[in-house]
Amino acid sequence: MSMIKPVRPEVITLAASACLLASFNLPLWHHLGEITRSTSAGLTIAFAALIGLAFNLVLSLLGGRWTLKPVLMVLFPVSAGAAWFMNKYGIVIDPGMFRNIAETDASEVRDLLSLKFIGYMGLCGVMPAVVIWKLPVSYRPGLRGLFAKLTALIGSAVLMAVIALSNYQGLASLFRNHHELRLLVVPSNVIGAGLAYVNEQVASVRQPFEQIGADAHKATAWASHTRPSLTVLVVGESVRADNVGLLGYQRDTTPELAQEEGVLAFAHVQSCGTETAVSVPCMFSNLGRKAYTAVRAQNQEGLLDVIQRAGVKVVWLDNQSGCKGTCARVSYQNLAQSKDGHYCDDECHDGILLRDLPAMLDNLKEDTVLVLHEMGSHGPDYYKRYPAGFDFFTPVCRSNALDACSRESIVNGYDNTVRYADHVLAGLIDTLRSHEGRVDSAMLYLSDHGESLGEYNLYLHGTPYMLAPDQQKHVPLIAWFSTGYRSTFAVDTTCLRQRQGQPLSQDNLFHSMLGLLAIDTSVYEPALDLFAGCRGNKP
């Protein structure tokens, strides 16, 4: 490297801009090609030149003696990582996706790593950073350097203006009608999402914490309850309604639940978000999808706080990466790292959430809400989500590079996870039923969001809500009530069965749980209570 002639910073910024745009934006060019297929190639060229010049303008602004190399040495590995996952899974980078990255755990990270990924990062991320580090740069001194920087900045800005004005109609239409393009431009999408996430965290710290449902208390109907009750709320992971047998899927992925007496399956339920970090805090809040923001949810109490304040004990058992703040003030236990060989191999399967349930029921003395947070159908390693003996559908994709597997093998692995979820839920119902002589019990199951399995070249989840396909938003809601629970809480399951086809969303959970548990509070809205019209008259 010492024999290489020093390069001017203006040349480096221009070359880096072109390299970033060309090397790490294949999803952008593919999507842009589909959009502009019926128009001239000139619009695509104008768009590319505009973005490239914008890159150059920003890098020129940051391209000082002590900043140019560090900035580029960070940008190339970051861009390589973003491009890898965008290419592999069809994801886009927005604040929600950045939140997923920032709040994930080590096991989820491991599921996404592979030797190919490490090799790619070494070749396209680390190697360019090393070359930049060793590359000699010739900086002009004093006013000459300042003049050169201003020339680069003004030149980029002028050229951008010329291109924008000469292609105004086409570019204006493109940016106005295709907001998703900005989420595909690497690395600006990562930087923008990162800044938005940091701003969100800062705003959250500054905002005072708000109590809700301060007036919550058990309704007078509780006075007639003679036995303790256990209401189990199961939060599923990445289970989409399209692949649930109870909801009409062509494969029988729920044979055990189909044999359980009294199971209700609601067919038209929409999630609040397309990732756990949004859906879970949103469904446990009273904000609803339209009013939900992460800052508001983090800085106010939620459903579990209101239930606990009313005098019902709340316990959260987790087999995942945490509750995203929703269980911060209730009893919490994470079982994901247990060493129980009966339920765990490379990871703990969701059956472990039921391990201590019989003992809990035997000793239950107070009314309790038990939340079970499943690992469910979390991708891309679907084959890890279920224990041996649940390979009902084969062949199964055993790679986290889903684009390298046949769609049949991906769907097979995913459907096996739903079969296992069916087994766990049926086991939960059987355990509750076996104790209904002394405990009134109920189960509600609601998946946090759906999953893409290759439709529209998308995999996994986390696509921005406005762009996400229905497969990522359409989720199952399943309910079961013991005979004693139906009588004690006046739940008319015949009425509910007639409402299984009504449109619902995760917005209903907060108010439905309060209504079901007969908790009086000013934050309860009967119009959003799923059970409101089917409760009050003992069946």
N, C-alpha and C positions, 0 to 999 in steps of 0.2 A: 504493500500500500504506500510505502514511503516514496516509491518511484512514480506514483500517479501525480499528475499535475493538479495543484489545488483548484477547486471549483468555486465559482461565485455562488453566494447564497441564493441569488435570483434564479440561477439554473437549477439548483437543488429543489427549490420550492415548486418550480414548474414541472420538473421531472417527477417529483413525489406526488403532485396533484394528479398527473396523468396516470401514474402507476396505481395509486389508490383507486381511482375511478375505473380503470380498466381491469384490474386484477380482482377486486373484491365486491363487484357489483353485478354479478351474473343474474341474480333474481330481478334486479332493477331493469336490466336490458331486456330480459325475457318478457317481463310484464309490460314494459314500454312498447316492445315490438307488437304485442297483442293489441294494445290500445291504438297504436298508430298504423296498424296494418293497412287500413283503407286510405291513409293519407300519404303524402310524399315522404321520402326518407329525409328530406331537409329538416322536418320538425324534430326528428330524433337527433340529428346532428346538432341542431341548434340547442336542444335540451342538454345534450352531453357537454357542449362547449360552455354553456351557461354554468353548469354545475362545476366543471373543471376550473373555470375562471374564479368562481366563488371559493373553491378550495385554495386556489393560488393566492387570492386576496387575503384570506384568513392566515395562511401560513406565512405570507410575506409580513403581515402585521406582527406575527409571533416570532419571526425569524431573526432574532437578535443573536449576538455572539454567544450568549450563555443559555439561550432558550431553544434555538433551532433544532439542534441534535436531540436533546431530551424529549422535545415534543414529538419528533418523528419516530424516535425509538419506542415511544409508547403507542403511537398511532398504528404502526404496522402490526404488532402482535394483537392489539385490540381489534383491528379491522379483520385480521385473519381469523380470529375466533368468532367474530360476528358472522363473517361470510360462511364459515364452516357450518354453523348451525342453521343459518338461513337456507343454505343449499341443501342440507340434509333433511330438514323437517318442514321447510316452507314457512317458517316463522317470520314475523316482522318485529322490529325492535321499537317498542314504545315504553313510556314510564311503567306500565303494568308489567311488561316483560322484564324490564330492568329490576323491578321490585322482586320478581320471582328469583332472579339471579342473586340479588343481594340477600334474600331471606331464605335461600335454600340451605339444605344441610349436606354433610359430607357424603352420605349414602346416595342421595340424589345426584350429586356431582359425579360420583363413581360410575353410576349407571350411564352417564353420557360420555365417558372417556373410552378411548380405544387406542390401539397402537397406530392406526391410520391417522387419528386426530393428532396424536403427539408428533408423528412424522410431518404432517401438514403444517402444524404450528412451528416446528423447527425450520422447515423449508421456507414457508411464506411469512412467518412472523419474526422468529428469532434471527434468522440469517440476514434479512434486510436490516434489522436493527444493528447487528454487528458491523455490517458494511457501512452504515451511516456513522457509527461510532468511530470507525477507523478512517473514514474519508476526510482528506485534508480540505479545509474550506478557506477561501481567500476573502476575508472581510476588508472592505475599504475603511480607511480611518476617517473619523470626524464627520465633517459636513459632506464629504464625498459619499460616505456610507449612508447618511441620512437622505441625500438626494437620490441615490439608487433605490432606496426603500420606497420613497415617495413616488418615484417613477413607476415601480412595479405595482404599487397600490393604485395609483391613478390610471395606469394603463389597463389593469384588470377591470377596474370599475367602468372605464369608458367602453371597453370592448363588451362588457356585460350589457351596458345600456344600448349599444348599437344592435347587438343580437336580439335583445328583448323587444326593441322598437321595430326592428325589421321583421320580426316573427310574432308580433304582438297578439294577433287574433288567435293563432294556433296555440301559443304558449299560455295565454290567458285562459283559454278553454281547457287546456290540459291541467293546469294547476287548480282551476275552479272545480272541475268535475272529478278529479282524481286525487283526493287528499292523501290517499294511501302511499303516493309516490315518495313523500318526504320520509316515510317510515322505512323505505327500502334503500335509501341512500347511505352507504357506509363510507366513512365513519360518523357522519353528522348525526345519524339516527341514534347511535350509541351515546354520543356526547350530549345531545339534546335530552335523551331519556335520563341520563345520569344526572344532569343538572336539575331536571324536574323532580327526580327522586330526592336529591339533596335538599332542594327547596321545600319539598313536602315534609321532610324530617325536621327541618328548622322551624317551619310553620307549626308543626305538631308540638314541638317543645314550647313554643311561645304561647300556644292557645291554652287557656285554663281548662281543667277537667270538669265535666258537667255530670251531675247526677240526674238520672231520669227515673220516673216511677217512684218518687219518694213516698207516695201515698199507698203503695202496693200492700195488699193484705188479702188473706184468704176470705172468700165469700162465705156467707152464712151457711151455705150448703155443706161446707166442711164439717159442721157440728154433728151431722148425722153419720159421718164416716166412722166405722168401727174397726177397720183393719188398715195397716200401713199400705201405701201404694208405691209402686215403682214404675216410672215412665221412662222408657229407654229411647233416646234419640240417637240414631245411628247416622253419622255423617259419612257418606260414601265418597270415593275419590275417583274422578275421571270416568264414571259409569254413564254412558249415554243411553237414552231411552230406546233408541233404534235397535239395540242389541239385547233387549230384555224380553225374554219369552212371554212373560205375563202381559206385555204390552203389544203382542202381535208379531214379534220377530219370528222369522221362518224357522229358525233353529230353536230347539227347546233348551234354552240356557237357564231356565228357572224351574226344573222339574220338581224339586223338593218344596218350594214355596207353593207351587200349583196344587200340591197334595195337602197343604195346611188349611184347615177349616177357618174361615173368617178373614182371610187375607184380602185387603183392598189395594188395588193398583191404579193410580191416577195417571192418565195417559198424556195430558197436555200441560206440562210444567216447564217453565222457563227459568234458567239460572240468572243470578244477578250479575255474574261476570263469567269470564272464560278461564280464570286461574284461581287457585285456592286463596292466594293472598287478597283477592277481592271478594270472591263468593262467600267464604266463611265469615269474615267480619260483617259483610253486608247482610247475610241471611239472619245473623244473630242481632242485628241492629233494628231500630224502628225507622230507619231513614228511607228504605226503598231504593230501588236501583237508580231512579232518576235523580234523587237528592243525595245519593251516596258519594262521599269522598273519603279517601283514606284518612285525611287529617281529622275530619269530623268523627269518624268511627273510632279512631285512636283516642280521642279526647272526650268521650262520653261513655256512660255505662251502656250495657246491652241487655239482652234477654235474660241471661243467667243471673245478672245482678238483681234484676227485678224479681225473678222467681225466688232467689235466695232471701231477699228482703221480706218477701211475703211469708217466710217461714217454712219453705220447702228446701231441703238439703240438696246441694248440687255437687256432683262428682264428675270429673272429666278424665277418661282413660284414653291415651293416645298411642297409636301405632304408626305415627308419622313424624313430621318435622315440627310439630307444635300446633297451637290453636290460633296463631296469628293475633294474639292479644285478647281473644274473646273469653278466655278462661282465667284471666289474670288475677281475679279476686275470688275464685272458688277452688275447691280441692282438686288437685291435678296430679296425675301420675303418667309418665311416659314409659311404655313397655317395649318400645322398639329395639332397645339394646339388651333385652333379657337373654339369658343363656339357657332357657328352658328347651331342652332337646326335643320335647314332644311337639312344640309349636314352632321352633326356630331351626333353620339350617344356615344358609348364607345370610338370611334375614329372618325376622319374626313375621309369621303370617297372621292374618287377622283373627284366626281362631283364638289367639292368646288373649284377646279382649274378653272372651267368655270364660277364661280359666277360673277366675275367682267368683263368678256369678252365683253358682249354687250356694256357696258359703255366705255370700252377701244376702241372698234371699232367706236363708235359714235364720239369719240373725237380724234381719231388718226390723227396726222398731219405729222409724220415723219416715214420713213421706219424703221420697227422694226422686230427683231427676238424674239419670245416669246418661252421660253423653259418651258415645264410643266413636272415636275418629279413626277411620280405617285407612290402610294403605291402598286398598281397593285395586283399581286397574291402572295405577300410575305407570306411565311409559317412560322410556321406550322398551325396557326389559320386561315385557309382559310375562314371559316365562318364569320370572323370579317371584311373581306375585302369588303363586299358589304352590302347595306342597306336592310331593310325589303322589301319583294316583289320580291327578286331575287333568291329565292330558287327554281329554275327551275328544278334542278336535285336532287332527294332525294333517300334514306336517306343521310344525311350529317354528316361527322365526326365532333364532337364538342369537341375535345380534342387535346391538343398539343402533346400527346403521340401517334404519328401516327402508331407506331407498334402495338398499342392496338385496332386500328380501322380496319374495313374491307377495302380492297383496293377499292371496289366499292364506299364506303362512302367518301374516300379520294378524288378519282377522281371526284365524284359528287360536293364536295365542291370547288375543284379547277376549274372545268368547270363553276361553277356559277360565279367565279371571272372573268373568260374570258367573260362570258355573260355581266357582269357589265362593263367591259372594252369596250366591243362592244358598249354598250349604251352611255358611256361617249364620245367615239370617234365619234359616229354618231351625238350626240348632238353638239359636237364641229364643225363638218362639216356643220350641219344645221345652226348654229349661224354664221359661216363665210359666208355661201351662202346668208343668209338673209341680209348681208351688202355688197354684192359684187357690188352694184351700186356705192359705193364710195371708197371701199378698195379692192385692188388686194390681194388675200389671198391663202395660201397653207398650207397643213398639211403633215408632215412626222412623222410616228410612228415607233419607233425601241425599242424593248425590250433589257434590259441590258444583260440578260442571261436567260437560261431556268431553268428547275426544274425537279428533279427526284420525282416520285410518287410511289416508291416501286420497280421499275425495278432494278434487281440485288441487292435487299435488300438495296437500297439507297433511301434516302429521302432528300428533300430540294435541296441545291446546295452548291457550294464551293469545290467540289472535285478537286484536282489538275488537270490541263488541260490535261496532258498526260494520266491520268487515267479516266477522266470524260467520261461518256456515252454521246451519241449524244443528248439525251434529255436535257442536261444541256448546250449545245452549239448551238443548232439549234433554231434560233429565228425568229420571224416575222418582216417584214418591210412592212409598208403600207403607201401609198401616195395618196393625193388628191389635185387637183389644180382647182381654180376657173377659169371661162372663161377669165376674165381679166388678171389673173396671167399667164395663158398659152400664151396669146397674148403678154403681156408686156415682159415676160422673155423668150419668144420663146421656150416653152416647148412642144414637140410633144408627146402627150400621146398615140397616135396610135403606134408610134415607141417604147415607153416604154412598152406598153402592150405586144408587141412581145418579149420583153426581160425579162419578169417576171420569166422565168425559168433559167436565167443565174446564175452561182455561184457568190455570193457576200459575203462580211464580213463587220464587223464594221470598218475595215481599210478604207472602201470607204466613210464613213460619212464626214470626214474632208474635203476631196477634192470635194465631191459631193455638199456639202453646199456652198463652195466657188464658184464652177462652176455655181450652180443654181442661186446664188445671183449676178453673174457677177462681182466678186471681183478679180481684177488682183493683183497677188503677186508671188514672186519667189518660195514660198513654196507650191504653187498649182501644183499638178501632174495630168494632163488630163487623164492619163491611169487609174487612180483610181476614176475618176469622173463617177458615175453611169449615169449621164444625158448627158455626153459629146457627144455621138453619136446621141442624140435625142434632140438636142438644136441648135438653130441658124437659122432655117427656120420657120417663123411664120406659124402655122397650119391654 
